[in-house]
Amino acid sequence: MDRTRRLSEEILQRHPEAFGSDFEENKKTLEELALIPSKQLRNRIAGYITKKIEAESEDSQASEDAEAPEGPAAKETKE
């Protein structure tokens, strides 16, 4: 596992609620939470975290869509 991924996973495990799907906000949050030696590394970590959170939200949304019934049967269950 490369350094960016390892550090990103470690930071996400310690502070999962601090990050969202906005790259700029994640960069600011990283500045507050961690001492990262370079701007380039900070941006790479923020990008990895952003990408991972977006992928997780898409996965959870896809599973919710798969569980919801579709078609005429869905209308009957809602009424």
DRENMI-82381 format. One record per atom (N, C-alpha, C, CB): residue in three letters; y, z, x. Coordinates in steps of 0.02 Angstrom, whole numbers, padded with zeros to 5 digits. Each point is the difference from the previous one (the first is absolute). Glycine has a CB too. Layout:
BEGIN
{site ALA; {Y; Z; X}}
...
This chain:
BEGIN
{site MET; {-00059; 00000; 00043}}
{site MET; {00059; 00000; -00043}}
{site MET; {00062; 00000; 00045}}
{site MET; {-00062; 00062; -00094}}
{site ASP; {00108; -00106; 00081}}
{site ASP; {00058; -00004; 00043}}
{site ASP; {00049; 00058; -00014}}
{site ASP; {-00014; -00125; 00005}}
{site ARG; {00062; 00132; 00039}}
{site ARG; {00046; 00057; -00002}}
{site ARG; {00041; 00002; -00064}}
{site ARG; {00005; -00004; 00124}}
{site THR; {00020; -00053; -00146}}
{site THR; {00041; -00002; -00060}}
{site THR; {-00039; 00024; -00061}}
{site THR; {00065; -00095; 00048}}
{site ARG; {-00125; 00069; -00055}}
{site ARG; {-00042; 00019; -00058}}
{site ARG; {-00018; 00074; 00003}}
{site ARG; {-00045; -00117; -00005}}
{site ARG; {00026; 00141; 00064}}
{site ARG; {-00021; 00070; 00008}}
{site ARG; {00057; 00047; -00017}}
{site ARG; {-00082; -00034; 00089}}
{site LEU; {00141; 00020; -00062}}
{site LEU; {00059; 00043; -00014}}
{site LEU; {00019; -00003; -00074}}
{site LEU; {00040; -00018; 00117}}
{site SER; {-00043; -00042; -00146}}
{site SER; {00018; -00008; -00070}}
{site SER; {-00047; 00040; -00045}}
{site SER; {00044; -00114; 00024}}
{site GLU; {-00108; 00110; -00011}}
{site GLU; {-00049; 00037; -00040}}
{site GLU; {00011; 00075; 00007}}
{site GLU; {-00083; -00093; 00015}}
{site GLU; {00096; 00115; 00046}}
{site GLU; {00012; 00072; 00012}}
{site GLU; {00062; 00025; -00038}}
{site GLU; {-00055; -00012; 00113}}
{site ILE; {00109; -00026; -00110}}
{site ILE; {00062; 00019; -00034}}
{site ILE; {-00011; -00001; -00076}}
{site ILE; {00069; -00046; 00095}}
{site LEU; {-00104; -00004; -00120}}
{site LEU; {-00014; -00004; -00073}}
{site LEU; {-00043; 00058; -00024}}
{site LEU; {00010; -00124; 00007}}
{site GLN; {-00057; 00146; 00034}}
{site GLN; {-00042; 00057; -00019}}
{site GLN; {00041; 00064; -00004}}
{site GLN; {-00099; -00055; 00053}}
{site ARG; {00146; 00063; -00008}}
{site ARG; {00041; 00061; 00001}}
{site ARG; {00055; 00000; -00053}}
{site ARG; {-00024; 00008; 00121}}
{site HIS; {00051; -00067; -00137}}
{site HIS; {00057; -00004; -00046}}
{site HIS; {-00009; -00058; -00050}}
{site HIS; {00075; 00048; 00089}}
{site PRO; {-00126; -00046; -00131}}
{site PRO; {-00012; -00058; -00045}}
{site PRO; {00055; -00009; -00053}}
{site PRO; {-00121; 00018; 00018}}
{site GLU; {00152; 00036; -00038}}
{site GLU; {00051; -00004; -00053}}
{site GLU; {00067; -00024; 00026}}
{site GLU; {-00059; 00091; -00058}}
{site ALA; {00069; -00093; 00123}}
{site ALA; {00065; -00017; 00029}}
{site ALA; {00013; -00075; 00002}}
{site ALA; {-00008; 00103; 00067}}
{site PHE; {-00044; -00144; -00076}}
{site PHE; {00008; -00072; 00009}}
{site PHE; {-00010; -00038; -00064}}
{site PHE; {-00038; 00013; 00116}}
{site GLY; {00069; -00072; -00119}}
{site GLY; {-00006; -00043; -00059}}
{site GLY; {-00008; -00072; 00022}}
{site GLY; {00069; 00079; -00067}}
{site SER; {-00053; -00125; 00022}}
{site SER; {-00010; -00071; 00015}}
{site SER; {00064; -00034; 00026}}
{site SER; {-00088; -00001; -00088}}
{site ASP; {00138; 00040; 00106}}
{site ASP; {00062; -00028; 00027}}
{site ASP; {00003; 00010; 00076}}
{site ASP; {00059; 00023; -00109}}
{site PHE; {-00058; -00078; 00145}}
{site PHE; {-00002; 00002; 00073}}
{site PHE; {00059; 00038; 00029}}
{site PHE; {-00060; -00109; -00001}}
{site GLU; {00120; 00096; -00023}}
{site GLU; {00060; 00032; 00027}}
{site GLU; {-00002; 00076; -00010}}
{site GLU; {00065; -00104; -00024}}
{site GLU; {-00087; 00126; -00034}}
{site GLU; {-00006; 00072; -00014}}
{site GLU; {-00054; 00031; 00045}}
{site GLU; {00037; -00019; -00118}}
{site ASN; {-00092; -00017; 00129}}
{site ASN; {-00053; 00025; 00043}}
{site ASN; {00024; 00008; 00072}}
{site ASN; {-00084; -00053; -00075}}
{site LYS; {00127; 00007; 00099}}
{site LYS; {00028; 00006; 00067}}
{site LYS; {00042; 00064; 00005}}
{site LYS; {00002; -00126; 00013}}
{site LYS; {00040; 00139; -00063}}
{site LYS; {00042; 00060; 00001}}
{site LYS; {-00043; 00063; -00003}}
{site LYS; {00092; -00064; -00056}}
{site THR; {-00144; 00062; 00016}}
{site THR; {-00045; 00058; -00006}}
{site THR; {-00035; 00013; 00066}}
{site THR; {-00017; -00024; -00121}}
{site LEU; {-00004; -00028; 00156}}
{site LEU; {-00033; 00009; 00065}}
{site LEU; {00048; 00031; 00050}}
{site LEU; {-00073; -00098; -00024}}
{site GLU; {00136; 00079; 00023}}
{site GLU; {00049; 00029; 00046}}
{site GLU; {00006; 00076; -00011}}
{site GLU; {00062; -00108; 00002}}
{site GLU; {-00067; 00129; -00065}}
{site GLU; {00005; 00071; -00016}}
{site GLU; {-00063; 00039; 00017}}
{site GLU; {00080; -00031; -00090}}
{site LEU; {-00139; 00000; 00080}}
{site LEU; {-00063; 00036; 00006}}
{site LEU; {-00032; -00001; 00069}}
{site LEU; {-00017; -00027; -00117}}
{site ALA; {00030; -00026; 00156}}
{site ALA; {-00037; -00008; 00063}}
{site ALA; {00047; -00020; 00057}}
{site ALA; {-00103; -00032; -00065}}
{site LEU; {00084; 00051; 00124}}
{site LEU; {00036; -00022; 00060}}
{site LEU; {-00037; -00061; 00027}}
{site LEU; {00041; 00118; 00028}}
{site ILE; {-00015; -00176; -00043}}
{site ILE; {-00031; -00062; 00021}}
{site ILE; {00043; -00028; 00056}}
{site ILE; {-00050; -00023; -00115}}
{site PRO; {00020; 00008; 00173}}
{site PRO; {00039; -00016; 00060}}
{site PRO; {00038; -00066; -00002}}
{site PRO; {-00083; 00064; 00059}}
{site SER; {00064; -00111; -00102}}
{site SER; {00036; -00064; 00000}}
{site SER; {00011; -00026; -00070}}
{site SER; {-00050; -00025; 00111}}
{site LYS; {00103; -00013; -00118}}
{site LYS; {00017; -00030; -00064}}
{site LYS; {-00053; -00049; -00022}}
{site LYS; {00122; 00014; 00026}}
{site GLN; {-00149; -00052; 00020}}
{site GLN; {-00052; -00049; -00016}}
{site GLN; {-00062; 00034; -00028}}
{site GLN; {00045; -00075; 00091}}
{site LEU; {-00067; 00129; -00060}}
{site LEU; {-00059; 00036; -00024}}
{site LEU; {00013; 00031; -00068}}
{site LEU; {-00034; 00024; 00118}}
{site ARG; {00094; 00004; -00128}}
{site ARG; {00018; 00029; -00065}}
{site ARG; {-00004; -00054; -00054}}
{site ARG; {00075; 00084; 00056}}
{site ASN; {-00048; -00143; -00042}}
{site ASN; {-00001; -00054; -00050}}
{site ASN; {-00071; -00023; -00014}}
{site ASN; {00113; -00035; 00038}}
{site ARG; {-00155; 00032; 00013}}
{site ARG; {-00069; -00021; -00011}}
{site ARG; {-00038; 00051; -00042}}
{site ARG; {00003; -00061; 00109}}
{site ILE; {00009; 00125; -00096}}
{site ILE; {-00033; 00053; -00040}}
{site ILE; {00025; -00003; -00072}}
{site ILE; {-00011; 00073; 00104}}
{site ALA; {00077; -00080; -00113}}
{site ALA; {00028; -00003; -00068}}
{site ALA; {-00028; -00061; -00037}}
{site ALA; {00105; 00057; 00040}}
{site GLY; {-00112; -00113; -00005}}
{site GLY; {-00028; -00060; -00032}}
{site GLY; {-00073; 00010; -00019}}
{site GLY; {00079; -00068; 00066}}
{site TYR; {-00118; 00099; -00024}}
{site TYR; {-00070; 00013; -00015}}
{site TYR; {-00006; 00046; -00060}}
{site TYR; {-00030; -00016; 00121}}
{site ILE; {00070; 00070; -00122}}
{site ILE; {-00002; 00047; -00056}}
{site ILE; {00020; -00035; -00065}}
{site ILE; {00026; 00095; 00079}}
{site THR; {00027; -00135; -00077}}
{site THR; {00023; -00035; -00059}}
{site THR; {-00055; -00047; -00026}}
{site THR; {00119; 00007; 00042}}
{site LYS; {-00149; -00044; 00003}}
{site LYS; {-00053; -00047; -00020}}
{site LYS; {-00060; 00036; -00030}}
{site LYS; {00037; -00078; 00091}}
{site LYS; {-00055; 00134; -00061}}
{site LYS; {-00057; 00039; -00025}}
{site LYS; {00014; 00029; -00070}}
{site LYS; {-00032; 00027; 00120}}
{site ILE; {00091; -00001; -00130}}
{site ILE; {00018; 00030; -00065}}
{site ILE; {00002; -00055; -00054}}
{site ILE; {00065; 00092; 00058}}
{site GLU; {-00037; -00150; -00041}}
{site GLU; {00003; -00055; -00048}}
{site GLU; {-00071; -00023; -00018}}
{site GLU; {00111; -00035; 00046}}
{site ALA; {-00155; 00031; 00003}}
{site ALA; {-00069; -00020; -00013}}
{site ALA; {-00036; 00051; -00044}}
{site ALA; {-00002; -00060; 00110}}
{site GLU; {00014; 00124; -00098}}
{site GLU; {-00032; 00052; -00041}}
{site GLU; {00026; -00003; -00072}}
{site GLU; {-00012; 00072; 00102}}
{site SER; {00076; -00084; -00111}}
{site SER; {00027; -00004; -00068}}
{site SER; {-00025; -00062; -00036}}
{site SER; {00102; 00062; 00038}}
{site GLU; {-00111; -00118; -00003}}
{site GLU; {-00029; -00059; -00031}}
{site GLU; {-00073; 00011; -00019}}
{site GLU; {00079; -00071; 00067}}
{site ASP; {-00116; 00106; -00024}}
{site ASP; {-00070; 00015; -00015}}
{site ASP; {-00006; 00044; -00062}}
{site ASP; {-00028; -00011; 00122}}
{site SER; {00070; 00062; -00126}}
{site SER; {-00003; 00045; -00058}}
{site SER; {00022; -00036; -00063}}
{site SER; {00021; 00099; 00075}}
{site GLN; {00028; -00143; -00069}}
{site GLN; {00022; -00038; -00058}}
{site GLN; {-00054; -00048; -00023}}
{site GLN; {00119; 00010; 00039}}
{site ALA; {-00153; -00041; 00008}}
{site ALA; {-00054; -00047; -00017}}
{site ALA; {-00058; 00036; -00034}}
{site ALA; {00033; -00072; 00097}}
{site SER; {-00048; 00133; -00075}}
{site SER; {-00055; 00037; -00031}}
{site SER; {00020; 00023; -00070}}
{site SER; {-00040; 00037; 00113}}
{site GLU; {00104; -00021; -00124}}
{site GLU; {00022; 00018; -00067}}
{site GLU; {-00002; -00059; -00046}}
{site GLU; {00073; 00087; 00049}}
{site ASP; {-00055; -00146; -00024}}
{site ASP; {-00003; -00061; -00040}}
{site ASP; {-00072; -00017; -00018}}
{site ASP; {00105; -00041; 00055}}
{site ALA; {-00151; 00053; -00009}}
{site ALA; {-00070; -00016; -00013}}
{site ALA; {-00030; 00047; -00052}}
{site ALA; {-00010; -00042; 00117}}
{site GLU; {00035; 00103; -00121}}
{site GLU; {-00026; 00049; -00048}}
{site GLU; {00027; -00012; -00070}}
{site GLU; {-00011; 00082; 00093}}
{site ALA; {00070; -00112; -00100}}
{site ALA; {00031; -00010; -00065}}
{site ALA; {-00035; -00058; -00036}}
{site ALA; {00111; 00043; 00043}}
{site PRO; {-00131; -00033; -00106}}
{site PRO; {-00031; -00054; -00038}}
{site PRO; {00052; -00054; -00017}}
{site PRO; {-00084; 00081; -00048}}
{site GLU; {00059; -00142; 00041}}
{site GLU; {00045; -00056; -00016}}
{site GLU; {-00024; -00034; -00063}}
{site GLU; {00027; -00016; 00122}}
{site GLY; {00017; -00023; -00153}}
{site GLY; {-00018; -00040; -00058}}
{site GLY; {00006; 00039; -00064}}
{site GLY; {-00076; -00065; 00072}}
{site PRO; {00045; 00039; -00126}}
{site PRO; {00005; 00032; -00066}}
{site PRO; {-00027; 00071; -00002}}
{site PRO; {-00009; -00113; -00050}}
{site ALA; {-00040; 00128; 00090}}
{site ALA; {-00028; 00067; 00002}}
{site ALA; {00052; 00051; 00025}}
{site ALA; {-00115; -00049; 00019}}
{site ALA; {00159; 00029; 00025}}
{site ALA; {00051; 00044; 00025}}
{site ALA; {00049; 00019; -00054}}
{site ALA; {-00013; -00052; 00112}}
{site LYS; {00030; 00004; -00155}}
{site LYS; {00047; 00014; -00055}}
{site LYS; {-00030; 00050; -00049}}
{site LYS; {00050; -00115; 00013}}
{site GLU; {-00115; 00109; -00026}}
{site GLU; {-00033; 00045; -00047}}
{site GLU; {-00002; 00071; 00027}}
{site GLU; {-00069; -00096; -00041}}
{site THR; {00058; 00105; 00106}}
{site THR; {-00005; 00067; 00027}}
{site THR; {00068; 00033; 00005}}
{site THR; {-00100; -00036; 00064}}
{site LYS; {00155; -00003; -00059}}
{site LYS; {00066; 00029; 00004}}
{site LYS; {00026; 00024; -00067}}
{site LYS; {00022; -00074; 00096}}
{site GLU; {-00046; 00045; -00151}}
{site GLU; {00025; 00017; -00066}}
{site GLU; {-00028; 00063; -00028}}
{site GLU; {00015; -00118; -00020}}
